[in-house]
Amino acid sequence: MSTPAYYTEEGLKKLQEELHRLRTVDRPHISQQIAEARDKGDLSENAEYHAAKEDQGLLEARIAKLEETLANARVVDPEQLDTDKVYIHTTVKVRPMGGEGERSFTLVAESEADIKNGKISVSSPIGQGLLGKKPGEVAEIQVPNGTMRFEVIEISR
């Protein structure tokens, strides 16, 4: 069994909508492509048939992955979170040590990550480094090009 993944109501709804679309729109469409390709004759030399079968395999793998993710999903109510430490679904304001300015990150599940909107995965190096930190503490985070140090300024919901 996989470990639980924590989502907001919005994030869980997006996953459910994607799974519904894959099952009700994409799966029948690929089945139709396979049927049309099969009608064109010899399957051993039919590139359209083989491409459609490959697409079907990728689609079924994605559906299985989403089903597993949803089976292990847990909804977190951001209003119930304690802001004494950095947890998933908290927003943390940090200051790079030796740098200028401040950045804010909201720690979210991997599938909800959107760096452009300040949402980083709790399983990313920065997310992992910030977890459990309190205001005033410094997080030392190993990244591919060295070590980054962030001072935690503030934690909010």
PAGUDREN-655259 format. One record per atom (N, C-alpha, C): residue number from 1; atom name; residue in three letters; x, y, z. Coordinates in pm, 1 decimal. Layout:
# PAGUDREN-655259
- num, atome, residu, c1, c2, c3
- NUM, CA, Ala, X, Y, Z
...
END
This chain:
# PAGUDREN-655259
- num, atome, residu, c1, c2, c3
- 1, N, Met, 84.4, -118.6, 0.0
- 1, CA, Met, 0.0, 0.0, 0.0
- 1, C, Met, 88.4, 124.3, 0.0
- 2, N, Ser, 49.0, 222.2, -75.0
- 2, CA, Ser, 123.6, 346.8, -83.8
- 2, C, Ser, 94.4, 434.7, 36.8
- 3, N, Thr, 183.2, 528.4, 58.3
- 3, CA, Thr, 161.0, 622.3, 166.9
- 3, C, Thr, 55.0, 723.5, 125.5
- 4, N, Pro, -17.6, 777.3, 221.6
- 4, CA, Pro, -121.4, 873.7, 186.8
- 4, C, Pro, -61.6, 1001.4, 129.1
- 5, N, Ala, -135.6, 1063.0, 40.1
- 5, CA, Ala, -98.6, 1192.9, -15.5
- 5, C, Ala, -205.7, 1290.7, 30.1
- 6, N, Tyr, -165.5, 1410.1, 67.0
- 6, CA, Tyr, -257.8, 1507.8, 122.7
- 6, C, Tyr, -289.5, 1614.9, 19.8
- 7, N, Tyr, -419.5, 1637.8, 0.8
- 7, CA, Tyr, -467.9, 1730.7, -99.9
- 7, C, Tyr, -565.7, 1828.9, -40.0
- 8, N, Thr, -580.7, 1942.1, -108.5
- 8, CA, Thr, -689.3, 2033.3, -77.2
- 8, C, Thr, -813.7, 1979.5, -148.0
- 9, N, Glu, -929.2, 2030.3, -112.2
- 9, CA, Glu, -1052.7, 1990.4, -181.2
- 9, C, Glu, -1039.9, 2017.2, -330.9
- 10, N, Glu, -983.8, 2133.6, -365.1
- 10, CA, Glu, -967.8, 2173.0, -505.4
- 10, C, Glu, -875.0, 2077.4, -580.1
- 11, N, Gly, -762.7, 2042.3, -519.5
- 11, CA, Gly, -667.7, 1952.3, -583.0
- 11, C, Gly, -724.8, 1813.9, -604.5
- 12, N, Leu, -799.5, 1763.9, -506.3
- 12, CA, Leu, -862.1, 1632.5, -518.7
- 12, C, Leu, -968.7, 1634.0, -627.8
- 13, N, Lys, -1043.0, 1742.3, -635.3
- 13, CA, Lys, -1147.0, 1753.2, -738.3
- 13, C, Lys, -1085.8, 1752.1, -878.8
- 14, N, Lys, -971.9, 1817.8, -896.1
- 14, CA, Lys, -904.3, 1818.5, -1027.2
- 14, C, Lys, -863.6, 1677.1, -1068.1
- 15, N, Leu, -810.1, 1600.8, -971.6
- 15, CA, Leu, -771.1, 1462.8, -1002.3
- 15, C, Leu, -892.7, 1379.0, -1039.8
- 16, N, Gln, -1002.8, 1396.0, -967.6
- 16, CA, Gln, -1124.7, 1320.9, -996.9
- 16, C, Gln, -1179.0, 1357.1, -1134.8
- 17, N, Glu, -1173.2, 1486.0, -1169.6
- 17, CA, Glu, -1220.4, 1529.2, -1301.8
- 17, C, Glu, -1133.2, 1471.7, -1413.1
- 18, N, Glu, -1001.3, 1469.3, -1390.8
- 18, CA, Glu, -911.7, 1411.9, -1491.5
- 18, C, Glu, -940.7, 1263.2, -1511.0
- 19, N, Leu, -959.2, 1190.4, -1402.7
- 19, CA, Leu, -989.1, 1047.5, -1411.5
- 19, C, Leu, -1120.9, 1025.3, -1485.5
- 20, N, His, -1221.5, 1106.3, -1455.3
- 20, CA, His, -1351.1, 1094.2, -1522.9
- 20, C, His, -1336.2, 1118.6, -1673.7
- 21, N, Arg, -1258.2, 1221.8, -1711.7
- 21, CA, Arg, -1237.1, 1251.8, -1854.0
- 21, C, Arg, -1163.2, 1137.6, -1923.7
- 22, N, Leu, -1060.5, 1082.9, -1857.5
- 22, CA, Leu, -985.5, 973.0, -1918.2
- 22, C, Leu, -1075.0, 852.3, -1942.4
- 23, N, Arg, -1162.6, 823.7, -1846.9
- 23, CA, Arg, -1251.3, 707.1, -1859.6
- 23, C, Arg, -1363.3, 728.1, -1960.7
- 24, N, Thr, -1421.7, 847.1, -1961.0
- 24, CA, Thr, -1542.5, 868.5, -2041.1
- 24, C, Thr, -1519.4, 929.5, -2178.4
- 25, N, Val, -1407.1, 998.0, -2197.0
- 25, CA, Val, -1380.7, 1061.9, -2326.3
- 25, C, Val, -1262.4, 996.1, -2397.6
- 26, N, Asp, -1147.8, 991.5, -2329.9
- 26, CA, Asp, -1026.3, 942.2, -2395.1
- 26, C, Asp, -1029.5, 792.2, -2421.9
- 27, N, Arg, -1078.0, 713.7, -2326.9
- 27, CA, Arg, -1081.1, 567.5, -2345.2
- 27, C, Arg, -1170.0, 528.5, -2463.5
- 28, N, Pro, -1294.7, 579.5, -2473.3
- 28, CA, Pro, -1376.2, 545.0, -2590.6
- 28, C, Pro, -1315.6, 593.9, -2722.4
- 29, N, His, -1248.0, 709.9, -2718.8
- 29, CA, His, -1186.8, 762.9, -2840.4
- 29, C, His, -1075.4, 669.9, -2889.7
- 30, N, Ile, -992.0, 622.5, -2799.5
- 30, CA, Ile, -884.2, 532.1, -2839.0
- 30, C, Ile, -940.7, 398.3, -2886.7
- 31, N, Ser, -1045.8, 350.8, -2821.3
- 31, CA, Ser, -1109.3, 226.2, -2866.4
- 31, C, Ser, -1161.2, 240.9, -3009.0
- 32, N, Gln, -1216.4, 356.1, -3040.0
- 32, CA, Gln, -1266.3, 382.2, -3175.5
- 32, C, Gln, -1150.0, 386.1, -3274.7
- 33, N, Gln, -1037.8, 447.2, -3236.4
- 33, CA, Gln, -920.1, 451.3, -3324.3
- 33, C, Gln, -869.1, 310.1, -3352.8
- 34, N, Ile, -867.5, 225.3, -3251.0
- 34, CA, Ile, -821.7, 86.8, -3268.9
- 34, C, Ile, -914.7, 12.4, -3363.9
- 35, N, Ala, -1045.6, 30.7, -3345.3
- 35, CA, Ala, -1143.1, -36.7, -3432.4
- 35, C, Ala, -1127.5, 8.4, -3577.5
- 36, N, Glu, -1109.5, 138.8, -3598.3
- 36, CA, Glu, -1092.8, 190.3, -3734.4
- 36, C, Glu, -964.2, 137.2, -3797.6
- 37, N, Ala, -857.4, 132.1, -3720.7
- 37, CA, Ala, -730.0, 81.6, -3773.2
- 37, C, Ala, -739.4, -67.2, -3803.5
- 38, N, Arg, -812.2, -141.6, -3720.1
- 38, CA, Arg, -828.6, -286.0, -3740.2
- 38, C, Arg, -903.5, -313.5, -3871.1
- 39, N, Asp, -996.5, -225.6, -3905.3
- 39, CA, Asp, -1074.7, -243.0, -4027.5
- 39, C, Asp, -992.6, -220.0, -4154.8
- 40, N, Lys, -873.4, -164.8, -4140.0
- 40, CA, Lys, -791.8, -134.2, -4258.5
- 40, C, Lys, -708.8, -251.6, -4306.2
- 41, N, Gly, -721.5, -366.6, -4241.9
- 41, CA, Gly, -653.2, -484.0, -4295.2
- 41, C, Gly, -545.8, -541.3, -4206.5
- 42, N, Asp, -440.9, -592.6, -4268.8
- 42, CA, Asp, -332.2, -666.1, -4204.7
- 42, C, Asp, -273.7, -588.6, -4086.0
- 43, N, Leu, -291.1, -644.0, -3964.7
- 43, CA, Leu, -247.4, -575.7, -3843.2
- 43, C, Leu, -96.0, -576.1, -3825.7
- 44, N, Ser, -27.4, -672.9, -3884.3
- 44, CA, Ser, 117.6, -681.2, -3865.0
- 44, C, Ser, 190.9, -564.0, -3930.3
- 45, N, Glu, 130.7, -503.5, -4032.1
- 45, CA, Glu, 195.1, -391.4, -4100.6
- 45, C, Glu, 115.4, -262.6, -4087.0
- 46, N, Asn, 26.5, -257.4, -3989.0
- 46, CA, Asn, -62.4, -143.2, -3973.5
- 46, C, Asn, -8.6, -51.2, -3863.1
- 47, N, Ala, 59.7, 54.7, -3903.6
- 47, CA, Ala, 121.9, 148.0, -3808.7
- 47, C, Ala, 17.2, 220.1, -3724.8
- 48, N, Glu, -97.5, 253.0, -3783.8
- 48, CA, Glu, -202.7, 321.6, -3708.6
- 48, C, Glu, -253.4, 233.4, -3594.7
- 49, N, Tyr, -268.4, 105.4, -3621.9
- 49, CA, Tyr, -315.9, 11.9, -3520.0
- 49, C, Tyr, -215.7, 3.4, -3404.7
- 50, N, His, -87.7, -11.0, -3437.3
- 50, CA, His, 14.9, -23.1, -3333.6
- 50, C, His, 27.7, 105.9, -3251.4
- 51, N, Ala, 14.9, 219.9, -3318.3
- 51, CA, Ala, 21.2, 348.2, -3246.6
- 51, C, Ala, -98.9, 362.5, -3153.0
- 52, N, Ala, -216.8, 323.6, -3199.2
- 52, CA, Ala, -336.7, 332.6, -3116.0
- 52, C, Ala, -327.4, 237.6, -2997.0
- 53, N, Lys, -273.0, 118.2, -3017.8
- 53, CA, Lys, -256.0, 22.9, -2907.3
- 53, C, Lys, -156.1, 77.8, -2804.1
- 54, N, Glu, -50.4, 142.7, -2852.4
- 54, CA, Glu, 47.1, 202.5, -2760.5
- 54, C, Glu, -18.0, 315.4, -2679.4
- 55, N, Asp, -96.3, 399.0, -2748.1
- 55, CA, Asp, -169.0, 506.3, -2678.9
- 55, C, Asp, -263.6, 449.3, -2574.1
- 56, N, Gln, -327.4, 337.5, -2607.9
- 56, CA, Gln, -419.0, 273.5, -2514.1
- 56, C, Gln, -343.4, 225.7, -2388.7
- 57, N, Gly, -226.9, 169.2, -2408.0
- 57, CA, Gly, -147.0, 123.7, -2294.8
- 57, C, Gly, -106.3, 238.2, -2203.8
- 58, N, Leu, -65.8, 350.9, -2262.8
- 58, CA, Leu, -28.6, 468.7, -2184.0
- 58, C, Leu, -148.8, 524.9, -2108.9
- 59, N, Leu, -264.0, 526.8, -2175.9
- 59, CA, Leu, -386.2, 575.9, -2112.4
- 59, C, Leu, -425.6, 488.1, -1994.2
- 60, N, Glu, -421.2, 357.9, -2013.0
- 60, CA, Glu, -458.3, 265.7, -1903.9
- 60, C, Glu, -361.4, 276.9, -1786.7
- 61, N, Ala, -234.6, 300.9, -1815.9
- 61, CA, Ala, -136.5, 320.2, -1708.2
- 61, C, Ala, -167.4, 447.9, -1630.6
- 62, N, Arg, -203.4, 554.8, -1699.8
- 62, CA, Arg, -238.4, 681.8, -1633.8
- 62, C, Arg, -364.1, 664.7, -1549.2
- 63, N, Ile, -462.8, 594.0, -1601.5
- 63, CA, Ile, -586.0, 568.8, -1525.5
- 63, C, Ile, -553.7, 490.6, -1398.8
- 64, N, Ala, -473.0, 386.6, -1411.4
- 64, CA, Ala, -436.3, 305.7, -1294.4
- 64, C, Ala, -362.3, 389.8, -1190.5
- 65, N, Lys, -272.7, 476.8, -1236.3
- 65, CA, Lys, -197.6, 563.0, -1144.8
- 65, C, Lys, -290.7, 660.2, -1072.7
- 66, N, Leu, -385.1, 718.9, -1144.7
- 66, CA, Leu, -480.8, 811.0, -1082.2
- 66, C, Leu, -570.5, 738.5, -982.5
- 67, N, Glu, -613.4, 617.0, -1017.2
- 67, CA, Glu, -696.2, 540.0, -924.8
- 67, C, Glu, -621.5, 510.5, -795.7
- 68, N, Glu, -493.6, 475.6, -807.6
- 68, CA, Glu, -411.5, 449.3, -688.9
- 68, C, Glu, -394.0, 576.6, -606.4
- 69, N, Thr, -367.4, 687.1, -674.5
- 69, CA, Thr, -349.6, 815.2, -604.8
- 69, C, Thr, -476.0, 853.5, -530.1
- 70, N, Leu, -591.0, 840.1, -596.4
- 70, CA, Leu, -717.8, 876.3, -532.7
- 70, C, Leu, -751.8, 782.4, -417.2
- 71, N, Ala, -714.7, 656.0, -428.1
- 71, CA, Ala, -740.9, 560.7, -319.8
- 71, C, Ala, -662.7, 597.3, -193.9
- 72, N, Asn, -547.1, 659.4, -211.5
- 72, CA, Asn, -462.5, 696.5, -98.2
- 72, C, Asn, -471.2, 844.5, -61.7
- 73, N, Ala, -560.1, 917.7, -128.4
- 73, CA, Ala, -570.5, 1061.7, -105.7
- 73, C, Ala, -642.6, 1092.5, 25.1
- 74, N, Arg, -593.4, 1193.0, 92.0
- 74, CA, Arg, -654.9, 1243.2, 213.9
- 74, C, Arg, -672.0, 1393.3, 196.9
- 75, N, Val, -789.2, 1443.1, 235.8
- 75, CA, Val, -817.0, 1585.8, 224.4
- 75, C, Val, -775.2, 1655.0, 353.8
- 76, N, Val, -703.4, 1764.5, 338.3
- 76, CA, Val, -660.2, 1844.1, 452.3
- 76, C, Val, -736.8, 1975.2, 449.8
- 77, N, Asp, -796.2, 2010.0, 563.4
- 77, CA, Asp, -864.2, 2137.5, 577.1
- 77, C, Asp, -761.1, 2239.5, 623.2
- 78, N, Pro, -725.0, 2335.2, 536.4
- 78, CA, Pro, -621.7, 2431.9, 573.2
- 78, C, Pro, -654.2, 2509.5, 701.7
- 79, N, Glu, -782.4, 2524.7, 733.0
- 79, CA, Glu, -821.3, 2598.6, 853.1
- 79, C, Glu, -784.5, 2523.8, 981.2
- 80, N, Gln, -762.8, 2393.5, 972.0
- 80, CA, Gln, -729.5, 2313.6, 1089.5
- 80, C, Gln, -578.6, 2303.1, 1114.0
- 81, N, Leu, -499.3, 2361.0, 1024.6
- 81, CA, Leu, -354.5, 2349.0, 1035.2
- 81, C, Leu, -297.6, 2443.6, 1140.6
- 82, N, Asp, -200.2, 2394.1, 1211.5
- 82, CA, Asp, -125.9, 2471.8, 1309.1
- 82, C, Asp, -17.8, 2548.2, 1233.1
- 83, N, Thr, 1.9, 2673.6, 1265.5
- 83, CA, Thr, 102.4, 2752.0, 1193.7
- 83, C, Thr, 229.1, 2773.3, 1277.7
- 84, N, Asp, 251.1, 2687.5, 1377.7
- 84, CA, Asp, 374.7, 2694.7, 1456.0
- 84, C, Asp, 493.3, 2641.4, 1376.2
- 85, N, Lys, 467.0, 2545.1, 1288.1
- 85, CA, Lys, 570.6, 2484.1, 1204.8
- 85, C, Lys, 521.3, 2477.6, 1061.5
- 86, N, Val, 615.3, 2454.5, 969.6
- 86, CA, Val, 580.3, 2439.6, 828.8
- 86, C, Val, 527.7, 2298.6, 805.8
- 87, N, Tyr, 405.8, 2288.5, 755.2
- 87, CA, Tyr, 343.1, 2161.8, 719.5
- 87, C, Tyr, 291.9, 2172.5, 576.6
- 88, N, Ile, 243.1, 2061.1, 524.7
- 88, CA, Ile, 178.7, 2064.3, 393.2
- 88, C, Ile, 56.7, 2156.4, 402.2
- 89, N, His, 33.6, 2232.6, 298.8
- 89, CA, His, -75.5, 2328.8, 284.2
- 89, C, His, -59.5, 2452.6, 370.0
- 90, N, Thr, 60.6, 2477.0, 422.5
- 90, CA, Thr, 87.1, 2605.5, 486.1
- 90, C, Thr, 167.3, 2689.5, 388.0
- 91, N, Thr, 158.0, 2819.6, 406.3
- 91, CA, Thr, 234.9, 2912.2, 324.8
- 91, C, Thr, 347.8, 2963.9, 411.9
- 92, N, Val, 467.2, 2957.3, 360.6
- 92, CA, Val, 584.3, 2997.4, 436.4
- 92, C, Val, 656.3, 3109.8, 361.9
- 93, N, Lys, 684.4, 3217.4, 434.8
- 93, CA, Lys, 761.0, 3328.5, 377.9
- 93, C, Lys, 905.2, 3309.5, 422.5
- 94, N, Val, 997.0, 3311.1, 326.1
- 94, CA, Val, 1138.5, 3287.9, 355.6
- 94, C, Val, 1224.6, 3400.5, 298.2
- 95, N, Arg, 1343.0, 3413.6, 356.8
- 95, CA, Arg, 1442.5, 3508.6, 307.4
- 95, C, Arg, 1567.9, 3428.3, 276.2
- 96, N, Pro, 1616.6, 3433.6, 152.6
- 96, CA, Pro, 1741.6, 3363.6, 121.2
- 96, C, Pro, 1856.5, 3424.7, 201.4
- 97, N, Met, 1936.6, 3341.3, 264.3
- 97, CA, Met, 2052.4, 3388.9, 340.4
- 97, C, Met, 2157.4, 3437.7, 241.3
- 98, N, Gly, 2205.0, 3558.3, 262.0
- 98, CA, Gly, 2304.3, 3615.2, 171.8
- 98, C, Gly, 2242.5, 3672.1, 45.3
- 99, N, Gly, 2111.6, 3672.7, 38.8
- 99, CA, Gly, 2043.5, 3724.6, -79.1
- 99, C, Gly, 1950.7, 3837.1, -40.8
- 100, N, Glu, 1878.0, 3882.9, -136.1
- 100, CA, Glu, 1785.8, 3993.1, -112.4
- 100, C, Glu, 1643.1, 3946.4, -134.6
- 101, N, Gly, 1550.8, 4019.5, -73.9
- 101, CA, Gly, 1410.2, 3994.7, -96.5
- 101, C, Gly, 1357.3, 3877.7, -15.9
- 102, N, Glu, 1228.6, 3855.0, -30.9
- 102, CA, Glu, 1160.2, 3744.9, 35.7
- 102, C, Glu, 1078.5, 3669.6, -67.2
- 103, N, Arg, 1055.9, 3543.4, -40.1
- 103, CA, Arg, 973.2, 3458.7, -126.9
- 103, C, Arg, 870.7, 3389.0, -40.8
- 104, N, Ser, 757.0, 3361.7, -97.9
- 104, CA, Ser, 655.5, 3283.4, -28.0
- 104, C, Ser, 627.9, 3157.8, -107.4
- 105, N, Phe, 616.4, 3046.4, -35.9
- 105, CA, Phe, 585.2, 2917.8, -96.7
- 105, C, Phe, 468.9, 2856.3, -20.6
- 106, N, Thr, 380.0, 2791.5, -93.0
- 106, CA, Thr, 278.3, 2709.0, -31.6
- 106, C, Thr, 315.7, 2565.2, -62.1
- 107, N, Leu, 327.7, 2482.5, 41.6
- 107, CA, Leu, 364.6, 2343.0, 23.3
- 107, C, Leu, 239.6, 2262.3, -8.0
- 108, N, Val, 242.2, 2190.6, -119.0
- 108, CA, Val, 126.8, 2114.2, -165.5
- 108, C, Val, 169.8, 1974.4, -209.9
- 109, N, Ala, 72.8, 1890.5, -240.5
- 109, CA, Ala, 101.4, 1758.0, -295.7
- 109, C, Ala, 168.0, 1774.2, -431.9
- 110, N, Glu, 241.6, 1672.7, -473.0
- 110, CA, Glu, 317.3, 1679.3, -598.1
- 110, C, Glu, 229.8, 1715.4, -718.1
- 111, N, Ser, 109.2, 1658.6, -725.1
- 111, CA, Ser, 23.7, 1684.1, -840.9
- 111, C, Ser, -36.4, 1824.3, -840.7
- 112, N, Glu, -30.2, 1895.5, -728.2
- 112, CA, Glu, -83.6, 2031.3, -720.3
- 112, C, Glu, 25.1, 2137.1, -738.1
- 113, N, Ala, 150.4, 2095.7, -746.9
- 113, CA, Ala, 260.9, 2190.7, -755.6
- 113, C, Ala, 247.8, 2279.5, -879.3
- 114, N, Asp, 274.1, 2407.9, -860.9
- 114, CA, Asp, 268.4, 2506.5, -968.4
- 114, C, Asp, 362.4, 2620.5, -928.3
- 115, N, Ile, 487.2, 2609.3, -966.6
- 115, CA, Ile, 590.0, 2702.9, -921.6
- 115, C, Ile, 557.7, 2846.5, -960.6
- 116, N, Lys, 491.9, 2866.1, -1074.0
- 116, CA, Lys, 456.7, 3002.2, -1117.0
- 116, C, Lys, 364.0, 3070.0, -1016.9
- 117, N, Asn, 282.7, 2991.0, -948.4
- 117, CA, Asn, 190.0, 3044.7, -849.4
- 117, C, Asn, 239.4, 3024.0, -706.5
- 118, N, Gly, 366.8, 2990.7, -691.8
- 118, CA, Gly, 425.4, 2977.3, -559.5
- 118, C, Gly, 390.5, 2848.6, -486.9
- 119, N, Lys, 335.8, 2750.6, -558.0
- 119, CA, Lys, 301.8, 2622.4, -496.8
- 119, C, Lys, 411.3, 2522.0, -529.0
- 120, N, Ile, 480.5, 2475.3, -424.2
- 120, CA, Ile, 587.2, 2378.9, -446.1
- 120, C, Ile, 550.6, 2246.2, -381.2
- 121, N, Ser, 600.8, 2140.6, -439.1
- 121, CA, Ser, 572.6, 2006.1, -389.5
- 121, C, Ser, 639.3, 1984.8, -254.8
- 122, N, Val, 565.2, 1922.4, -165.9
- 122, CA, Val, 618.2, 1889.9, -34.8
- 122, C, Val, 732.0, 1787.9, -46.2
- 123, N, Ser, 736.7, 1716.0, -158.9
- 123, CA, Ser, 842.6, 1616.7, -178.7
- 123, C, Ser, 962.9, 1672.4, -255.3
- 124, N, Ser, 957.3, 1799.4, -295.5
- 124, CA, Ser, 1071.6, 1862.2, -362.7
- 124, C, Ser, 1181.5, 1890.7, -260.5
- 125, N, Pro, 1304.9, 1913.0, -306.2
- 125, CA, Pro, 1411.7, 1943.2, -209.9
- 125, C, Pro, 1380.4, 2063.7, -120.7
- 126, N, Ile, 1326.8, 2170.2, -178.2
- 126, CA, Ile, 1293.9, 2288.0, -96.9
- 126, C, Ile, 1180.1, 2255.5, -1.3
- 127, N, Gly, 1076.8, 2185.9, -50.4
- 127, CA, Gly, 965.3, 2146.9, 36.2
- 127, C, Gly, 1011.5, 2061.0, 152.0
- 128, N, Gln, 1094.5, 1961.1, 123.6
- 128, CA, Gln, 1147.0, 1873.3, 227.8
- 128, C, Gln, 1229.8, 1951.3, 329.3
- 129, N, Gly, 1310.1, 2045.8, 279.6
- 129, CA, Gly, 1395.7, 2124.0, 368.0
- 129, C, Gly, 1319.5, 2217.8, 459.9
- 130, N, Leu, 1203.8, 2264.2, 413.5
- 130, CA, Leu, 1125.0, 2357.7, 493.4
- 130, C, Leu, 1032.7, 2288.6, 594.0
- 131, N, Leu, 994.9, 2163.6, 566.8
- 131, CA, Leu, 902.3, 2092.7, 655.8
- 131, C, Leu, 952.4, 2091.8, 799.8
- 132, N, Gly, 863.0, 2125.6, 890.4
- 132, CA, Gly, 894.6, 2119.3, 1032.8
- 132, C, Gly, 969.9, 2239.3, 1087.3
- 133, N, Lys, 1007.7, 2332.7, 1001.7
- 133, CA, Lys, 1080.5, 2451.0, 1048.7
- 133, C, Lys, 983.8, 2549.7, 1114.1
- 134, N, Lys, 1038.2, 2627.2, 1208.8
- 134, CA, Lys, 962.5, 2730.5, 1280.1
- 134, C, Lys, 1013.8, 2866.8, 1237.0
- 135, N, Pro, 934.1, 2971.3, 1257.1
- 135, CA, Pro, 984.0, 3105.8, 1226.1
- 135, C, Pro, 1113.9, 3133.8, 1300.7
- 136, N, Gly, 1209.8, 3191.9, 1228.7
- 136, CA, Gly, 1340.0, 3222.1, 1285.9
- 136, C, Gly, 1443.8, 3114.3, 1257.9
- 137, N, Glu, 1401.1, 2993.5, 1223.6
- 137, CA, Glu, 1495.8, 2886.4, 1194.0
- 137, C, Glu, 1547.3, 2899.6, 1050.9
- 138, N, Val, 1663.9, 2840.9, 1028.5
- 138, CA, Val, 1725.2, 2842.6, 895.6
- 138, C, Val, 1720.3, 2702.1, 837.8
- 139, N, Ala, 1671.1, 2692.2, 717.0
- 139, CA, Ala, 1665.8, 2563.9, 646.5
- 139, C, Ala, 1782.3, 2557.5, 549.1
- 140, N, Glu, 1864.7, 2453.2, 562.9
- 140, CA, Glu, 1972.8, 2429.1, 467.3
- 140, C, Glu, 1924.7, 2321.1, 372.1
- 141, N, Ile, 1918.8, 2355.7, 244.9
- 141, CA, Ile, 1856.7, 2268.2, 146.7
- 141, C, Ile, 1957.4, 2232.0, 37.9
- 142, N, Gln, 1978.1, 2102.1, 21.1
- 142, CA, Gln, 2065.9, 2052.9, -85.1
- 142, C, Gln, 1990.2, 2057.5, -217.6
- 143, N, Val, 2043.6, 2131.0, -312.1
- 143, CA, Val, 1988.7, 2138.1, -447.1
- 143, C, Val, 2098.4, 2096.7, -543.5
- 144, N, Pro, 2063.8, 2066.3, -667.7
- 144, CA, Pro, 2165.4, 2017.4, -762.0
- 144, C, Pro, 2290.9, 2104.7, -773.1
- 145, N, Asn, 2276.1, 2236.2, -757.5
- 145, CA, Asn, 2395.0, 2321.2, -774.0
- 145, C, Asn, 2453.7, 2368.7, -640.5
- 146, N, Gly, 2428.4, 2295.0, -531.5
- 146, CA, Gly, 2489.1, 2330.2, -403.2
- 146, C, Gly, 2388.7, 2330.4, -289.7
- 147, N, Thr, 2413.7, 2418.8, -194.0
- 147, CA, Thr, 2327.4, 2428.9, -77.4
- 147, C, Thr, 2264.5, 2567.3, -72.6
- 148, N, Met, 2133.6, 2570.2, -53.8
- 148, CA, Met, 2062.4, 2696.8, -36.7
- 148, C, Met, 2024.4, 2707.4, 110.6
- 149, N, Arg, 2028.3, 2828.8, 162.3
- 149, CA, Arg, 1988.6, 2851.8, 300.2
- 149, C, Arg, 1877.8, 2955.6, 302.1
- 150, N, Phe, 1767.1, 2920.3, 367.2
- 150, CA, Phe, 1652.8, 3009.7, 379.5
- 150, C, Phe, 1620.3, 3031.4, 525.8
- 151, N, Glu, 1597.0, 3154.7, 565.0
- 151, CA, Glu, 1547.0, 3183.7, 698.4
- 151, C, Glu, 1394.5, 3188.5, 689.4
- 152, N, Val, 1326.9, 3115.3, 776.7
- 152, CA, Val, 1180.5, 3115.3, 779.9
- 152, C, Val, 1135.4, 3242.3, 851.7
- 153, N, Ile, 1060.9, 3325.0, 783.6
- 153, CA, Ile, 1013.7, 3452.6, 836.7
- 153, C, Ile, 876.1, 3436.9, 900.7
- 154, N, Glu, 785.8, 3372.8, 828.2
- 154, CA, Glu, 646.5, 3367.9, 872.1
- 154, C, Glu, 579.1, 3245.4, 813.5
- 155, N, Ile, 482.3, 3190.8, 888.8
- 155, CA, Ile, 404.7, 3076.0, 843.7
- 155, C, Ile, 258.0, 3113.0, 855.7
- 156, N, Ser, 181.7, 3086.0, 751.6
- 156, CA, Ser, 38.2, 3115.7, 754.2
- 156, C, Ser, -38.9, 3004.7, 683.1
- 157, N, Arg, -169.4, 3013.8, 691.5
- 157, CA, Arg, -256.3, 2915.8, 625.2
- 157, C, Arg, -283.0, 2955.1, 484.1
END
